[in-house]
Amino acid sequence: MLVMTYSDARQNFASVLDKSEADGAVLVKRADGSLFRISPEAKRKSPFEGIKTLFDLKHSDIMQALRETREEN
C-alpha cells in the first residue's frame, strides 16, 4: 500500500485517486504523524440486479408498465 505525505498527495491528488482505485487504498501521512486512508467507494449495483422473474422482461416492458401504472393514478 502506498504511503504519501500530505503535500505530495495534495499536489498529485488525481494520481492518488487512481492509485487508490488500483490498489484498494492509499495512506496519507501528515507532518504530525497521523495517517488517513483514501479508499474507493464500493460501486453500487442496481437494486434489481440478480432478481429472477418468471417472465423474460425487457427494460422497455418494465418502463411501459410503470407509465401505465402512473397514468391510472
Residue pairs with C-beta under 8 A, 6 or more apart in sequence:
1 23
1 24
1 25
1 26
1 27
2 19
2 23
2 26
2 27
3 26
3 27
3 28
3 29
3 35
4 12
4 16
4 26
4 27
4 28
4 29
5 28
5 29
5 31
6 28
6 29
6 30
6 31
9 16
9 26
9 28
9 38
16 26
16 28
16 38
17 38
17 40
19 26
20 26
20 38
20 39
20 40
21 40
24 39
24 40
25 37
25 38
25 39
26 37
26 38
26 39
27 35
27 36
27 37
27 38
28 35
28 36
28 37
28 38
29 35
29 36
30 36
